[in-house]
Amino acid sequence: MEVYHERFYNFFKQHGGNKKGRLKLKNPSLLQEVLYIVRSLLDQVNEDGEDCGLYEDQNQLMNVRAVLEMYQSFSGVNRKIQFRYVKNSKRPSRSHCSPTRVWSPPDQDQVRREHGLLLILKWGGELTAAGGVQARELGQAFRCMYPEDTG
């Protein structure tokens, strides 16, 4: 999903993404920081459903939040986030919002600031019933191939 909010740009710059144009995150504390940004953006949405000043797709932000909140902790390597610059990005307009709440880009001193950021969330997924059966069968086959040494 493309993201445009100042908090994503600041996070990207703070962790060195502006040097290479991309950023990969696996560290639990950094994933937690992205989760905090996503939660705060979703909290920004008005009670009446208007998302003034929010250019990101609210449903996609809710999906990112749901995946990052799984399992109550960031243990293991089953989730990863990447950020990349998107050239010629077209930020959607939010004409239904009042002019005082329209998003304005932060510091214009960065060269690539006019481009969007692509947030890529990779997740290992859930084991299906068929996958569980296949794993048990494979385990039994390996136990036959490599019997336990009793000596």
Buried (B, 14 or more C-beta within 10 A) or exposed (E): BBBBBEBBBEBBBEBEBBEEBBBBBEEEEBBEBBBEBBBEBBEEBEEEEBBBBBBBBEEBBEBBBEBBEEEEEBEEEBBBBBBBBBEEBEBEEBEEBEEEEEBEEBEEEBEBBEBBBBBEBEBEEEEEEEEEEEEEEEEEEEEEEEEEEEE
